[in-house]
Amino acid sequence: MKMKQFISSQVNRNKKYMVQILGKMLNNKKQVHDALKNIYGLKTYQIKDFCNNLNIGFDCRISDLSQLYVIKLLRLVEKKNILVETSLKKDIHFNIRRLIEIKSHRGLKFIRKRSLLKK
């Protein structure tokens, strides 16, 4: 993965910088562990583990993080081979499609559930 495409800073109307990590805009006012919960695929245990590895306190806010810590966080996610955001969604979609193709019980159950939701 290229780090540059996952990290960017954007200016909102209030002239405050918001950090974009893995395609998600994180609010500067939120604490780190609360903001990281918005990233699809990161759970509470993993976030606590990341904060402990990077020595980030739970009272630390996104605005307090330097770009070095953001890069370290991304490297840690990459090192642990955690699927997040679009890669996780693609993987789930592929697994569902595979279950439907082999006509397993779980695949057929998913088709029934999907057809009930459409009605």
C-alpha positions as CSV (number, residue, x, y, z in Angstrom):
1,M,0.0,0.0,0.0
2,K,1.1,3.5,-0.7
3,M,1.0,5.7,2.4
4,K,0.4,8.9,0.5
5,Q,-3.0,7.8,-0.8
6,F,-4.2,7.0,2.7
7,I,-3.1,10.1,4.5
8,S,-4.3,13.6,3.7
9,S,-5.3,16.7,5.4
10,Q,-8.2,18.8,4.3
11,V,-9.4,22.2,5.4
12,N,-13.1,22.5,6.4
13,R,-15.1,25.7,6.6
14,N,-13.8,26.5,10.1
15,K,-10.2,26.5,8.9
16,K,-9.4,23.5,11.0
17,Y,-7.6,20.5,9.6
18,M,-9.3,17.2,9.5
19,V,-7.3,14.0,9.1
20,Q,-8.2,11.4,6.5
21,I,-7.1,7.9,7.3
22,L,-8.0,4.9,5.1
23,G,-10.6,6.9,3.2
24,K,-12.4,8.2,6.3
25,M,-12.4,11.8,7.5
26,L,-11.8,11.9,11.2
27,N,-13.1,14.7,13.3
28,N,-10.4,16.7,15.2
29,K,-12.5,17.1,18.2
30,K,-13.0,13.4,18.9
31,Q,-10.7,11.3,21.0
32,V,-8.5,8.9,19.1
33,H,-10.2,5.7,20.1
34,D,-13.6,7.1,19.4
35,A,-12.6,8.4,16.0
36,L,-11.0,5.2,14.9
37,K,-14.2,3.3,15.5
38,N,-15.6,5.0,12.4
39,I,-13.2,3.0,10.3
40,Y,-15.0,-0.1,9.0
41,G,-13.2,-3.2,10.2
42,L,-11.4,-1.7,13.3
43,K,-12.9,-3.0,16.6
44,T,-12.4,-1.8,20.1
45,Y,-9.8,-4.4,21.1
46,Q,-7.7,-3.6,18.0
47,I,-7.9,0.1,18.6
48,K,-6.9,-0.3,22.2
49,D,-4.0,-2.5,21.1
50,F,-2.9,0.2,18.5
51,C,-3.1,2.9,21.1
52,N,-1.0,0.9,23.6
53,N,1.6,0.0,20.9
54,L,2.0,3.7,19.9
55,N,1.8,5.0,23.5
56,I,-1.3,7.1,22.7
57,G,-3.4,7.9,25.7
58,F,-7.2,7.6,25.7
59,D,-7.6,11.2,26.4
60,C,-5.6,12.2,23.3
61,R,-7.6,13.9,20.5
62,I,-7.0,13.5,16.8
63,S,-5.8,17.2,16.6
64,D,-3.0,16.3,19.0
65,L,-1.6,13.6,16.8
66,S,1.3,14.4,14.6
67,Q,1.6,13.1,11.1
68,L,4.3,10.8,12.3
69,Y,1.8,9.0,14.6
70,V,-0.7,8.7,11.8
71,I,1.9,7.1,9.6
72,K,2.9,4.7,12.4
73,L,-0.8,3.8,12.9
74,L,-1.1,3.0,9.2
75,R,2.1,0.9,9.2
76,L,0.8,-1.0,12.2
77,V,-2.5,-1.8,10.5
78,E,-0.6,-2.9,7.4
79,K,1.9,-5.0,9.5
80,K,-0.9,-6.8,11.3
81,N,-2.7,-7.6,7.9
82,I,-6.0,-6.2,9.1
83,L,-8.6,-5.8,6.3
84,V,-10.3,-2.4,6.6
85,E,-12.8,-0.4,4.6
86,T,-13.1,-1.3,0.9
87,S,-10.7,-4.3,1.0
88,L,-12.8,-5.9,3.8
89,K,-16.1,-5.1,2.0
90,K,-14.8,-6.7,-1.2
91,D,-13.6,-9.8,0.8
92,I,-17.0,-10.2,2.4
93,H,-18.8,-9.7,-0.9
94,F,-16.6,-12.3,-2.6
95,N,-17.2,-14.8,0.2
96,I,-21.0,-14.3,0.0
97,R,-20.8,-14.7,-3.8
98,R,-18.8,-17.9,-3.4
99,L,-21.3,-19.4,-0.9
100,I,-24.1,-18.6,-3.4
101,E,-22.2,-20.2,-6.3
102,I,-21.6,-23.5,-4.4
103,K,-25.2,-23.4,-3.3
104,S,-24.4,-23.9,0.4
105,H,-27.0,-23.6,3.1
106,R,-25.5,-20.2,4.2
107,G,-25.5,-19.0,0.6
108,L,-29.1,-19.9,0.0
109,K,-30.0,-18.4,3.4
110,F,-28.5,-15.2,2.2
111,I,-30.5,-15.2,-1.0
112,R,-33.7,-15.7,1.0
113,K,-32.9,-12.9,3.3
114,R,-32.0,-10.6,0.5
115,S,-35.3,-11.4,-1.4
116,L,-37.3,-10.7,1.8
117,L,-35.6,-7.3,2.2
118,K,-36.6,-6.3,-1.4
119,K,-40.3,-6.8,-0.8
